[in-house]
């Protein structure tokens, strides 16, 4: 409690919100990984590993709901993933089309058509232990129509499958667009329903904002995307078709996520050996990192983990004013110097810096060592915060117990 009183950064409401979120996350981790203390649920009398969440009660509740998609494969897919969901945050559902309002066409591509809508019933966001029922919240969603009903060959259905794999992984779910379920429109077309990212895609964002973005902004954006790809790669997966149109900005401010996993697992390729132009003023270390990422031989390319660490170190250095926002073009940099739109130019590798100008491996190691040192400091700060919050929770629980034990009238 002493630490909380000394904390002048957060308001009492913010402090309580932080505690509630940490407790909620802790409960979800205990339930998902069966790490919490085992006890019998007072409702279903089956074992549970979290005070808040009972996976058996949630599954019983889901099985009582009467629905069918009209397609056995979709039904089996939904039931299977519902039976494997120990917490409410990643439950995928059949969504009645009548619950979707304000359906509007957004775009069309090789995969099919995409619409926006408002899901009035809303997705499951939590579990009410007192009511033994799900807590829902209306939200804006995106709908992707299936190109055909052959689900074994349908990229949208494959995307839903990969999305569930990523969503159920607690280290990946925050870096991808969340899948919510399936529906079928009035024309009988099946649609995959996922979270609507109100910030739009990266292509539209850059077309609107690229002239006003500093190098700090650009490197922060590149780091965010590389971190997302690193988390996906940890599952042993490759996106297979990454481009600015499937990198989306969430509505809750500044977080970029990856979408469109219909070709997930396909090998990475560079089209016809073409590379983008490195524009004037690009930080030298960033330009060299770009070239290490697009090396002709895949074995010569830097790993996405090292790329993310390099970008993080560069961003931190810029934020601490070790680097200026813009770097001048020096004589030994041989890329084209004319002004160009970010998306309009492509060039061959011969027009880029020579092999000798690439950043040496020792520099990457030094950067990664710096990242590791910074990470260690951050972890110590997190550990200190954890001790503070534990003390806060223990004092709060002790106060509640003491209050319950006091005779009435005191």
Secondary structure, DSSP 8 states (H G I E B T S, - for coil): -HHHHH--SS-HHHHHHHHHHHHHHHHHHHHHHT-S--EE-TTT--EES-SS--HHHHHHHHHHS----S-HHHHHHHHHHHHT-SSGGG--EE--GGGEEEEEEEEEETTEEEEEEEEEEEEEEEEETTTTEEEEEEEEEEEEE-S-S-GGG-HHHHHHHHHHHHHTSTTTGGGB--EEEEEE-TTS-EEEEEE--TT-BHHHHHHHHGGG--HHHHHHHHHHHHHHHHHHHTTT---SS--GGGEEE-TTSS-EEE---TTTT-----GGG-EE---TT--HHHHHHHHHHT-SSGGGS--HHHHHHHHHHHHHHHHTTSS-S-----TT--S--S---TTT-EE-GGGS--GGGS--HHHHHHHHHHHHHHHHHHHHHHHHHHHHHHHHHHHHHHHHHHHHHS-TT-
